[in-house]
Amino acid sequence: MRIATSLVAFGVAVGVAAALGACGKIDNKDAEKKIKEWASSNIGPVSKVKCPEAKMKAGNSFECKVTFEGGGDYALKVDQKDDKGNVEWSWVVQPIGAEKAAEMIKEDLVKNVPDVTVDCGKGVVTLPPEGIRCKAAGDGEQVTFLFKLEGENLTWTPVE
């Protein structure tokens, strides 16, 4: 069973540091731009990000709304680390791009099965605690993987 030999864990970006300050307040347009780039790269295409105006003050938090082209609005909590505009952000509820999940699994499996295909569905979905099921096929085999978040790691394991 060459296709089911992998169990891989990758860190998921739940906290990113960025500097977003200008004139005593958070530059919400800059925040929206940086969050859009980050979320598009890690989850899937983003159509819009909306962040409120916020004063720059260590310990302050606010939420931005991220709208994905592939489905749904998700809240991103932004925590201010200092009064200079340095922030970290994390998802309130973890979304996952089904196509990105399939790419991650395929990148791992293609080492052993060059013609492997992986299907985890389409669009952006909330990643439930029990995970999502993805189907991999190649070399005459078909295996279902459970793709889920364990702590800060994304993992996939074959299921029977």
Buried (B, 14 or more C-beta within 10 A) or exposed (E): EBBBEBEBEEEBBEEBEBBBBEEEBBBBEBBBBBBBEBBBEBBBBBEEBBBEEBEBEEEBEBBBBBBBEBBBEBEBBBBBBEBEBBBBBBBEEBBBBBBBBBEBBBEBBBEBBEEBBBBBBEBBBEBEEEBBBBBBBBEEEEBEBBBBBEEEEBBBBBEE
